[in-house]
Structure formats: C-alpha cells, structure tokens
Amino acid sequence: MVPRRMGRTAAALALVAVAACGTDGGHPPLARIELTPEAIVENDGFQTEVTLDASNSTDPIDDPDDSESLSYAWTIDGDEHRYERGRATSAAPVLRFRGDRPATIELTVTDADGATATATAHLQLTVR
C-alpha cells in the first residue's frame, strides 16, 4: 500500500531502488600472487629479474570455466623498481628492484562483474 503523502511514481521508484540493492552482482574473484624468486640479495642494484605472477588468480564461483578475462592492477611499495617486461596491468610482469629494502607487492584482481579481490606478498632481501 502506498502512503498518502507518497505518490504512486515515488513509491514505484522506491520499490525499484530497494530491489536493485538486493540483487546479487556476483562474487569476488580470488587474487593469488606467486613471486619468483621470493627474495633478492640486499642492494641487488636491479640485477635480478623478479616475476610477479597472478595467473593462478581465478573467479571460481562466477566463472568456473575461466572463460572470462580478469583484469590486474599491481601496486609496489617500499623499494625502487623497474618494469622489464609487461606493466602494472599485466598478469605476469617481470621487474627488477634496487634491493635497498623489502618491497610490499599488492595485486588487485577485477572480474567481469566488477567485483575485486586483493592479495599481498613481500619481496624479501637476503644478505650475501
């Protein structure tokens, strides 16, 4: 029943808005990072290539066949780095790090529905 102060059009719009809020827009994907290698030598000076691999990321509930593409966004904090191959939106870019301090690497994966998931990894430093 529509309250007297609310017109029929406003009531219909309110019902549509409530229904839209309750619709399922999909489930978030799973973001997975594999670093190869997992550590570089301290003060490496951009000598060692490091692969950031997100290829095991998946959207198992909304896309169990992996037929739809995922998009990737890498964020790197803590150490100076250079992209050798690929870029910050590639599934498996290859980078080199200065190696002055450990790096925190964050991956955000977005599925076809616009749902996102984030994973974090740490590139460690070893002493020679």
DSSP file (Angstrom, degrees, kcal/mol; ACC not computed):
  #  RESIDUE AA STRUCTURE BP1 BP2  ACC     N-H-->O    O-->H-N    N-H-->O    O-->H-N    TCO  KAPPA ALPHA  PHI   PSI    X-CA   Y-CA   Z-CA
    1    1 A M              0   0    0      0, 0.0     0, 0.0     0, 0.0     0, 0.0   0.000 360.0 360.0 360.0 138.6    0.0    0.0    0.0
    2    2 A V        -     0   0    0      1,-0.0     6,-0.1     2,-0.0     5,-0.0  -0.769 360.0-119.7 -89.8 124.9    1.3    3.5   -0.9
    3    3 A P    >   -     0   0    0      0, 0.0     3,-1.0     0, 0.0     8,-0.1  -0.283  25.4-115.4 -59.6 151.4    1.2    6.0    1.9
    4    4 A R  T 3  S+     0   0    0      1,-0.3    -2,-0.0     3,-0.0     0, 0.0   0.859 113.6  51.8 -59.8 -38.4   -1.0    9.1    1.2
    5    5 A R  T 3  S+     0   0    0      2,-0.1     2,-0.6     1,-0.0    -1,-0.3   0.707 100.2  72.9 -74.2 -17.5    1.9   11.5    1.2
    6    6 A M  S <  S-     0   0    0     -3,-1.0    -1,-0.0     4,-0.0    -4,-0.0  -0.864  80.9-135.7-101.9 124.1    3.9    9.5   -1.3
    7    7 A G     >  -     0   0    0     -2,-0.6     4,-2.1     1,-0.1     5,-0.2  -0.231  26.0-106.5 -70.3 165.9    2.6    9.5   -4.9
    8    8 A R  H  > S+     0   0    0      1,-0.2     4,-2.4     2,-0.2     5,-0.2   0.873 119.0  52.5 -63.4 -38.4    2.4    6.3   -6.9
    9    9 A T  H  > S+     0   0    0      2,-0.2     4,-2.4     1,-0.2    -1,-0.2   0.924 110.2  47.7 -64.2 -44.5    5.5    7.2   -9.0
   10   10 A A  H  > S+     0   0    0      1,-0.2     4,-2.2     2,-0.2    -1,-0.2   0.890 111.9  50.5 -64.0 -38.9    7.6    7.8   -6.0
   11   11 A A  H  X S+     0   0    0     -4,-2.1     4,-2.1     2,-0.2    -1,-0.2   0.911 109.9  50.0 -65.3 -42.1    6.5    4.6   -4.4
   12   12 A A  H  X S+     0   0    0     -4,-2.4     4,-2.1     1,-0.2    -2,-0.2   0.911 111.1  49.2 -63.1 -42.2    7.3    2.6   -7.6
   13   13 A L  H  X S+     0   0    0     -4,-2.4     4,-2.4     1,-0.2    -1,-0.2   0.890 109.1  52.7 -63.9 -39.3   10.8    4.2   -7.7
   14   14 A A  H  X S+     0   0    0     -4,-2.2     4,-2.1     1,-0.2    -1,-0.2   0.899 109.3  49.2 -63.3 -40.3   11.4    3.3   -4.0
   15   15 A L  H  X S+     0   0    0     -4,-2.1     4,-2.4     2,-0.2    -2,-0.2   0.894 110.8  49.8 -66.3 -40.1   10.5   -0.3   -4.7
   16   16 A V  H  X S+     0   0    0     -4,-2.1     4,-2.5     2,-0.2    -2,-0.2   0.915 110.6  50.4 -63.5 -43.0   12.9   -0.4   -7.7
   17   17 A A  H  X S+     0   0    0     -4,-2.4     4,-1.7     1,-0.2    -2,-0.2   0.905 111.7  47.4 -63.1 -41.6   15.7    1.1   -5.6
   18   18 A V  H  X S+     0   0    0     -4,-2.1     4,-1.1     1,-0.2    -1,-0.2   0.912 112.6  49.3 -65.8 -42.0   15.1   -1.5   -2.8
   19   19 A A  H  X S+     0   0    0     -4,-2.4     4,-0.5     1,-0.2     3,-0.4   0.894 109.2  52.5 -64.3 -40.0   15.0   -4.4   -5.3
   20   20 A A  H >< S+     0   0    0     -4,-2.5     3,-0.8     1,-0.2    -1,-0.2   0.852 104.9  55.9 -65.9 -34.1   18.2   -3.2   -7.0
   21   21 A C  H 3< S+     0   0    0     -4,-1.7    -1,-0.2     1,-0.2    -2,-0.2   0.806 107.5  50.0 -66.5 -28.4   20.0   -3.1   -3.7
   22   22 A G  H 3< S+     0   0    0     -4,-1.1    -1,-0.2    -3,-0.4    -2,-0.2   0.519  84.8 109.6 -90.5  -5.1   19.2   -6.7   -3.1
   23   23 A T  S << S-     0   0    0     -3,-0.8     2,-0.7    -4,-0.5    -3,-0.0  -0.417  73.1-117.1 -74.7 148.8   20.3   -8.1   -6.4
   24   24 A D        -     0   0    0      1,-0.1     3,-0.1    -2,-0.1    -1,-0.1  -0.759  23.6-171.3 -88.5 117.0   23.4  -10.2   -6.5
   25   25 A G        -     0   0    0     -2,-0.7    90,-0.2     1,-0.4    -1,-0.1   0.258  53.9 -90.5 -90.5  11.7   26.2   -8.6   -8.5
   26   26 A G        -     0   0    0     88,-0.1    -1,-0.4     2,-0.0     0, 0.0  -0.363  45.8 -72.4 105.4 172.8   28.4  -11.7   -8.4
   27   27 A H        -     0   0    0     -2,-0.1    88,-0.2    -3,-0.1    35,-0.2  -0.771  50.3-101.5-105.3 150.9   31.1  -13.0   -6.1
   28   28 A P        -     0   0    0      0, 0.0    33,-0.2     0, 0.0    34,-0.1  -0.347  37.3-118.0 -69.0 152.7   34.6  -11.6   -5.9
   29   29 A P        -     0   0    0      0, 0.0     2,-0.5     0, 0.0    30,-0.3  -0.152  28.4-103.2 -75.2-179.4   37.4  -13.4   -7.6
   30   30 A L  B     -A   58   0A   0     28,-3.9    28,-1.8    87,-0.1     2,-0.5  -0.956  29.4-151.1-108.5 123.1   40.4  -15.0   -5.8
   31   31 A A        +     0   0    0     -2,-0.5     2,-0.4    26,-0.2    89,-0.1  -0.822  18.2 179.5 -95.5 128.2   43.7  -13.0   -6.1
   32   32 A R        -     0   0    0     -2,-0.5     2,-0.4    22,-0.3    25,-0.3  -0.995  10.2-162.8-133.3 134.8   46.8  -15.0   -6.0
   33   33 A I        -     0   0    0     -2,-0.4     2,-0.4    87,-0.1    21,-0.2  -0.947   5.7-174.9-117.3 135.0   50.4  -13.9   -6.2
   34   34 A E  E     -B   53   0B   0     19,-1.7    19,-2.6    -2,-0.4     2,-0.4  -0.988  11.1-159.3-125.2 122.2   53.5  -16.0   -6.9
   35   35 A L  E     -B   52   0B   0     -2,-0.4    17,-0.2    17,-0.2     3,-0.1  -0.853  10.7-140.3-100.0 132.8   56.9  -14.3   -6.7
   36   36 A T  E    S+B   51   0B   0     15,-1.8    15,-2.8    -2,-0.4     2,-0.1  -0.929  94.3  17.0-135.2 111.5   59.8  -15.9   -8.5
   37   37 A P  S    S-     0   0    0      0, 0.0    -1,-0.3     0, 0.0     3,-0.1   0.669  80.7-153.8 -75.9 170.1   62.2  -15.6   -6.8
   38   38 A E  S    S+     0   0    0     -2,-0.1    86,-2.0    -3,-0.1     2,-0.3   0.596  79.3  28.1 -84.0 -11.9   60.7  -14.8   -3.4
   39   39 A A  E     -e  124   0C   0     84,-0.2     2,-0.3    -4,-0.0    86,-0.2  -0.991  64.0-161.1-146.8 151.4   63.8  -12.9   -2.2
   40   40 A I  E     -e  125   0C   0     84,-2.3    86,-2.3    -2,-0.3     2,-0.2  -0.863  39.0 -86.2-125.6 164.8   66.7  -11.0   -3.8
   41   41 A V  E >   -e  126   0C   0     -2,-0.3     3,-1.0    84,-0.2    86,-0.2  -0.484  53.0 -99.3 -70.6 137.7   70.1  -10.1   -2.5
   42   42 A E  T 3  S+     0   0    0     84,-3.6    58,-0.2     1,-0.3    86,-0.2  -0.304 110.3  14.6 -56.6 139.4   70.2   -6.9   -0.4
   43   43 A N  T 3  S+     0   0    0     56,-3.2    -1,-0.3     1,-0.1    56,-0.2   0.883  79.3 164.5  57.8  42.3   71.5   -3.9   -2.6
   44   44 A D    X   -     0   0    0     -3,-1.0     3,-0.5     1,-0.1    55,-0.2   0.752  35.5-143.8 -61.6 -27.6   70.9   -6.0   -5.7
   45   45 A G  T 3   -     0   0    0     53,-3.1    53,-0.2     1,-0.2    54,-0.1   0.876  62.6 -58.0  64.7  38.5   71.1   -2.9   -7.9
   46   46 A F  T 3  S+     0   0    0     51,-1.9    -1,-0.2    52,-0.1    52,-0.2   0.755 106.1 124.4  66.0  27.3   68.5   -4.0  -10.4
   47   47 A Q    <   +     0   0    0     -3,-0.5     2,-0.5    50,-0.3    -2,-0.1   0.842  53.8  66.2 -85.6 -35.7   70.4   -7.2  -11.3
   48   48 A T  S    S-     0   0    0     49,-0.3    49,-0.6    -7,-0.1     2,-0.3  -0.757  73.8-136.9 -99.5 129.3   67.8   -9.9  -10.6
   49   49 A E  E     - C   0  96B   0     -2,-0.5     2,-0.5    47,-0.1    47,-0.2  -0.656  19.6-163.7 -78.6 135.5   64.6  -10.3  -12.6
   50   50 A V  E     - C   0  95B   0     45,-3.3    45,-3.0    -2,-0.3     2,-0.5  -0.988   7.0-148.4-122.6 126.3   61.5  -11.0  -10.4
   51   51 A T  E     -BC  36  94B   0    -15,-2.8   -15,-1.8    -2,-0.5     2,-0.7  -0.832   2.0-158.6 -95.9 126.8   58.3  -12.3  -11.9
   52   52 A L  E     -B   35   0B   0     41,-2.6     2,-0.6    -2,-0.5   -17,-0.2  -0.922  19.4-167.3-100.7 110.5   55.1  -11.3  -10.3
   53   53 A D  E     +B   34   0B   0    -19,-2.6   -19,-1.7    -2,-0.7    39,-0.2  -0.890  28.6 163.1-113.6 118.6   52.6  -14.0  -11.4
   54   54 A A    >   +     0   0    0     37,-2.8     3,-2.3    -2,-0.6   -22,-0.3   0.197  45.2 113.2-108.5  12.4   48.9  -13.6  -11.0
   55   55 A S  T 3  S+     0   0    0      1,-0.3    -1,-0.1    36,-0.2   -22,-0.1   0.676  71.1  60.0 -66.1 -16.2   48.0  -16.4  -13.4
   56   56 A N  T 3  S+     0   0    0    -24,-0.3    -1,-0.3    -3,-0.2     2,-0.1   0.430  79.2 112.1 -89.1   1.5   46.6  -18.6  -10.7
   57   57 A S    <   +     0   0    0     -3,-2.3     2,-0.3   -25,-0.3   -26,-0.2  -0.471  47.9 169.9 -68.3 147.4   44.0  -15.9   -9.8
   58   58 A T  B     -A   30   0A   0    -28,-1.8   -28,-3.9    -2,-0.1     3,-0.1  -0.955  46.0-133.5-154.8 167.2   40.5  -17.1  -10.7
   59   59 A D     >  +     0   0    0      4,-0.4     4,-2.4    -2,-0.3     7,-0.2  -0.659  35.4 169.5-123.8  72.7   36.8  -16.4  -10.4
   60   60 A P  T  4 S+     0   0    0      0, 0.0    -1,-0.1     0, 0.0     6,-0.0   0.726  70.6  41.9 -67.8 -24.8   35.7  -19.9   -9.4
   61   61 A I  T  4 S+     0   0    0    -33,-0.2    -2,-0.1     2,-0.2   -35,-0.0   0.933 124.9  30.2 -87.0 -50.1   32.1  -19.2   -8.5
   62   62 A D  T  4 S+     0   0    0      1,-0.2    -1,-0.1   -35,-0.2    -3,-0.0   0.745 138.1  21.9 -81.2 -23.9   31.0  -16.8  -11.2
   63   63 A D    ><  +     0   0    0     -4,-2.4     3,-1.9     1,-0.1    -4,-0.4  -0.500  63.9 163.5-143.5  68.4   33.3  -18.2  -13.9
   64   64 A P  T 3  S+     0   0    0      0, 0.0    -1,-0.1     0, 0.0    -2,-0.1   0.727  79.9  54.6 -64.2 -20.8   34.3  -21.8  -13.1
   65   65 A D  T 3  S-     0   0    0     -6,-0.1    -2,-0.0     0, 0.0     0, 0.0   0.468 104.6-128.4 -88.9  -1.7   35.4  -22.4  -16.7
   66   66 A D    <   +     0   0    0     -3,-1.9     4,-0.1    -7,-0.2    -3,-0.0   0.866  64.3 138.6  55.0  38.8   37.8  -19.4  -16.7
   67   67 A S        +     0   0    0      2,-0.1     2,-0.4     0, 0.0    -1,-0.1   0.688  51.6  68.3 -86.1 -18.8   36.1  -18.2  -19.9
   68   68 A E  S    S-     0   0    0     -5,-0.1     2,-0.1    -9,-0.1    -9,-0.1  -0.811  86.8-115.0-104.5 144.2   36.0  -14.5  -18.9
   69   69 A S        -     0   0    0     -2,-0.4     2,-0.3    42,-0.1    43,-0.1  -0.418  19.8-146.7 -75.8 147.6   39.1  -12.4  -18.5
   70   70 A L        -     0   0    0     -2,-0.1     2,-0.3    41,-0.1    41,-0.2  -0.806  12.7-136.4-102.5 153.0   40.3  -10.9  -15.2
   71   71 A S  E     -F  110   0D   0     39,-2.6    39,-2.4    -2,-0.3     2,-0.3  -0.869  17.4-150.6-110.2 151.9   42.0   -7.6  -15.1
   72   72 A Y  E     -F  109   0D   0     17,-0.6     2,-0.4    -2,-0.3    37,-0.2  -0.905  14.8-175.0-125.1 144.8   45.1   -7.0  -12.9
   73   73 A A  E     -F  108   0D   0     35,-1.5    35,-2.3    -2,-0.3     2,-0.4  -0.928  11.8-161.2-141.1 115.8   46.5   -4.0  -11.1
   74   74 A W  E     -F  107   0D   0     14,-2.6     2,-0.4    -2,-0.4    33,-0.2  -0.786   5.4-172.2 -98.3 137.9   49.9   -4.2   -9.3
   75   75 A T  E     -F  106   0D   0     31,-2.6    31,-3.1    -2,-0.4     2,-0.5  -1.000   4.8-167.2-127.9 129.9   51.0   -1.7   -6.6
   76   76 A I  E     +F  105   0D   0     -2,-0.4     2,-0.4    29,-0.2    29,-0.2  -0.971   9.2 175.3-123.6 129.6   54.5   -1.9   -5.3
   77   77 A D  E     +F  104   0D   0     27,-2.6    27,-3.3    -2,-0.5     3,-0.0  -0.977  52.3  33.8-132.9 143.1   55.7    0.0   -2.2
   78   78 A G  S    S+     0   0    0     -2,-0.4     2,-0.3    25,-0.2    25,-0.1   0.048 103.5  50.5 110.1 -26.2   58.9    0.1   -0.3
   79   79 A D  S    S-     0   0    0     25,-0.1     2,-0.1    21,-0.1    25,-0.0  -0.999  83.5-103.8-145.8 146.0   61.6   -0.3   -2.9
   80   80 A E        +     0   0    0     -2,-0.3    18,-2.4    -3,-0.0    19,-0.4  -0.437  48.4 177.4 -66.4 140.6   62.5    1.3   -6.2
   81   81 A H  E     -D   97   0B   0     16,-0.2     2,-0.4    -2,-0.1    16,-0.2  -0.953  22.8-153.3-145.7 160.9   61.6   -0.9   -9.1
   82   82 A R  E     -D   96   0B   0     14,-2.3    14,-2.2    -2,-0.3     2,-0.6  -0.998  22.9-124.2-136.7 138.8   61.6   -1.0  -12.9
   83   83 A Y  E     +D   95   0B   0     -2,-0.4    12,-0.3    12,-0.2     3,-0.1  -0.740  25.9 176.9 -82.9 123.7   59.4   -3.0  -15.3
   84   84 A E  E    S+     0   0B   0     10,-3.0     2,-0.4    -2,-0.6    11,-0.2   0.868  74.2   6.0 -87.9 -48.2   61.5   -5.2  -17.6
   85   85 A R  E    S+D   94   0B   0      9,-1.7     9,-2.6     2,-0.0    -1,-0.4  -0.996 120.0   5.2-138.6 141.6   58.5   -6.8  -19.4
   86   86 A G  S    S-     0   0    0     -2,-0.4     2,-0.2     7,-0.2    -3,-0.0  -0.297  74.4-113.5  80.1-170.7   54.9   -6.1  -19.0
   87   87 A R    >   -     0   0    0     -2,-0.1     3,-2.1     8,-0.0    -3,-0.0  -0.821  42.0 -67.5-150.8-172.4   53.4   -3.3  -17.0
   88   88 A A  T 3  S+     0   0    0      1,-0.3   -14,-2.6    -2,-0.2    -2,-0.0   0.535 130.1  48.4 -67.3  -5.5   51.3   -2.7  -13.9
   89   89 A T  T 3  S+     0   0    0    -16,-0.2   -17,-0.6   -18,-0.0    -1,-0.3   0.244  87.8 109.5-116.0  11.0   48.2   -4.2  -15.6
   90   90 A S  S <  S-     0   0    0     -3,-2.1   -19,-0.0     1,-0.1   -16,-0.0  -0.528  70.8-129.8 -85.9 154.2   49.8   -7.4  -16.9
   91   91 A A  S    S+     0   0    0      1,-0.2   -37,-2.8    -2,-0.2   -36,-0.2   0.818 102.5  13.9 -71.0 -30.7   49.1  -10.9  -15.5
   92   92 A A  S    S+     0   0    0    -39,-0.2    -1,-0.2   -38,-0.1   -39,-0.2  -0.469  79.2 177.6-146.2  68.9   52.8  -11.7  -15.0
   93   93 A P        -     0   0    0      0, 0.0   -41,-2.6     0, 0.0     2,-0.5  -0.353  22.7-136.0 -71.7 156.4   55.1   -8.7  -15.3
   94   94 A V  E     +CD  51  85B   0     -9,-2.6   -10,-3.0   -43,-0.2    -9,-1.7  -0.963  29.9 175.8-114.1 128.7   58.8   -9.0  -14.8
   95   95 A L  E     -CD  50  83B   0    -45,-3.0   -45,-3.3    -2,-0.5     2,-0.4  -0.812  25.2-141.9-127.8 165.8   60.6   -6.4  -12.7
   96   96 A R  E     -CD  49  82B   0    -14,-2.2   -14,-2.3    -2,-0.3     2,-0.3  -0.984  19.6-154.9-125.4 142.4   64.0   -5.5  -11.3
   97   97 A F  E     - D   0  81B   0    -49,-0.6   -51,-1.9    -2,-0.4   -50,-0.3  -0.857  22.4-133.7-117.2 150.6   64.3   -4.0   -7.8
   98   98 A R        -     0   0    0    -18,-2.4   -53,-3.1    -2,-0.3   -51,-0.2   0.907  36.9-140.2 -66.2 -41.3   67.1   -1.8   -6.3
   99   99 A G        +     0   0    0    -19,-0.4   -56,-3.2     2,-0.3   -18,-0.1   0.698  60.1 130.4  88.7  20.5   67.1   -4.0   -3.2
  100  100 A D  S    S-     0   0    0      1,-0.2   -21,-0.1   -58,-0.2   -58,-0.1   0.821  81.6  -6.8 -72.4 -31.3   67.5   -1.2   -0.6
  101  101 A R  S    S-     0   0    0    -21,-0.1    -2,-0.3    23,-0.0    -1,-0.2  -0.974  91.5 -74.0-157.4 161.2   64.6   -2.6    1.5
  102  102 A P        -     0   0    0      0, 0.0     2,-0.4     0, 0.0    22,-0.2  -0.239  48.0-135.1 -59.4 151.0   61.9   -5.2    1.3
  103  103 A A  E     - G   0 123D   0     20,-1.6    20,-2.6   -25,-0.1     2,-0.6  -0.898   2.6-143.6-112.3 139.6   59.0   -4.5   -1.1
  104  104 A T  E     -FG  77 122D   0    -27,-3.3   -27,-2.6    -2,-0.4     2,-0.5  -0.903  19.6-163.2 -98.7 125.8   55.3   -4.9   -0.4
  105  105 A I  E     -FG  76 121D   0     16,-3.2    16,-2.8    -2,-0.6     2,-0.4  -0.944   5.1-170.2-116.7 124.4   53.5   -6.1   -3.5
  106  106 A E  E     -FG  75 120D   0    -31,-3.1   -31,-2.6    -2,-0.5     2,-0.5  -0.945   3.4-164.6-118.4 134.7   49.8   -5.8   -3.8
  107  107 A L  E     -FG  74 119D   0     12,-2.9    12,-2.3    -2,-0.4     2,-0.5  -0.972   1.3-167.1-117.6 128.5   47.6   -7.3   -6.5
  108  108 A T  E     -FG  73 118D   0    -35,-2.3   -35,-1.5    -2,-0.5     2,-0.4  -0.979   8.4-164.7-114.1 124.7   44.0   -6.3   -7.2
  109  109 A V  E     -FG  72 117D   0      8,-3.0     8,-1.9    -2,-0.5     2,-0.4  -0.906   1.1-165.0-109.9 134.1   42.1   -8.6   -9.5
  110  110 A T  E     -FG  71 116D   0    -39,-2.4   -39,-2.6    -2,-0.4     6,-0.2  -0.971   6.9-151.9-120.9 133.1   38.8   -7.5  -11.0
  111  111 A D    >   -     0   0    0      4,-2.5     3,-1.8    -2,-0.4   -41,-0.1  -0.329  38.7 -88.8 -94.8-178.4   36.3   -9.9  -12.7
  112  112 A A  T 3  S+     0   0    0      1,-0.3   -42,-0.1     2,-0.1    -1,-0.1   0.741 126.4  55.7 -63.6 -24.4   33.8   -9.3  -15.5
  113  113 A D  T 3  S-     0   0    0    -86,-0.2    -1,-0.3     2,-0.1     3,-0.1   0.521 119.1-109.0 -84.3  -5.9   31.1   -8.2  -12.9
  114  114 A G  S <  S+     0   0    0     -3,-1.8     2,-0.2     1,-0.3    -2,-0.1   0.482  72.1 142.2  89.3   3.0   33.4   -5.5  -11.5
  115  115 A A        -     0   0    0    -88,-0.2    -4,-2.5   -90,-0.2    -1,-0.3  -0.538  34.8-154.7 -76.6 145.4   34.0   -7.4   -8.2
  116  116 A T  E     -G  110   0D   0     -6,-0.2     2,-0.3    -2,-0.2    -6,-0.2  -0.841  17.9-173.4-124.0 158.2   37.5   -7.2   -6.8
  117  117 A A  E     -G  109   0D   0     -8,-1.9    -8,-3.0    -2,-0.3     2,-0.4  -0.981  12.6-151.5-144.1 149.8   39.9   -9.1   -4.6
  118  118 A T  E     -G  108   0D   0     -2,-0.3     2,-0.3   -10,-0.2   -10,-0.2  -0.959   9.7-175.2-127.8 141.9   43.3   -8.2   -3.3
  119  119 A A  E     -G  107   0D   0    -12,-2.3   -12,-2.9    -2,-0.4     2,-0.4  -0.959  10.3-153.2-130.5 151.8   46.4  -10.2   -2.3
  120  120 A T  E     +G  106   0D   0     -2,-0.3     2,-0.3   -14,-0.2   -14,-0.2  -0.977  13.1 176.0-128.5 139.9   49.6   -9.0   -0.8
  121  121 A A  E     -G  105   0D   0    -16,-2.8   -16,-3.2    -2,-0.4     2,-0.5  -0.916  20.6-136.0-134.4 162.4   53.1  -10.5   -0.9
  122  122 A H  E     -G  104   0D   0     -2,-0.3     2,-0.7   -18,-0.2   -18,-0.2  -0.981   6.8-145.2-126.0 123.5   56.5   -9.4    0.4
  123  123 A L  E     -G  103   0D   0    -20,-2.6   -20,-1.6    -2,-0.5   -84,-0.2  -0.786  29.3-151.6 -84.1 115.2   59.7   -9.5   -1.6
  124  124 A Q  E     -e   39   0C   0    -86,-2.0   -84,-2.3    -2,-0.7     2,-0.4  -0.419   3.8-132.4 -88.4 162.4   62.4  -10.3    1.0
  125  125 A L  E     -e   40   0C   0    -86,-0.2     2,-0.3    -2,-0.1   -84,-0.2  -0.908  16.0-160.5-112.8 142.6   66.1   -9.4    1.0
  126  126 A T  E     -e   41   0C   0    -86,-2.3   -84,-3.6    -2,-0.4     2,-0.4  -0.850  19.7-119.2-117.4 158.4   68.9  -11.8    1.8
  127  127 A V              0   0    0     -2,-0.3   -84,-0.0   -86,-0.2   -86,-0.0  -0.795 360.0 360.0 -97.8 138.6   72.5  -11.0    2.8
  128  128 A R              0   0    0     -2,-0.4    -1,-0.1   -86,-0.2   -87,-0.0   0.499 360.0 360.0 -65.5 360.0   75.3  -12.1    0.6
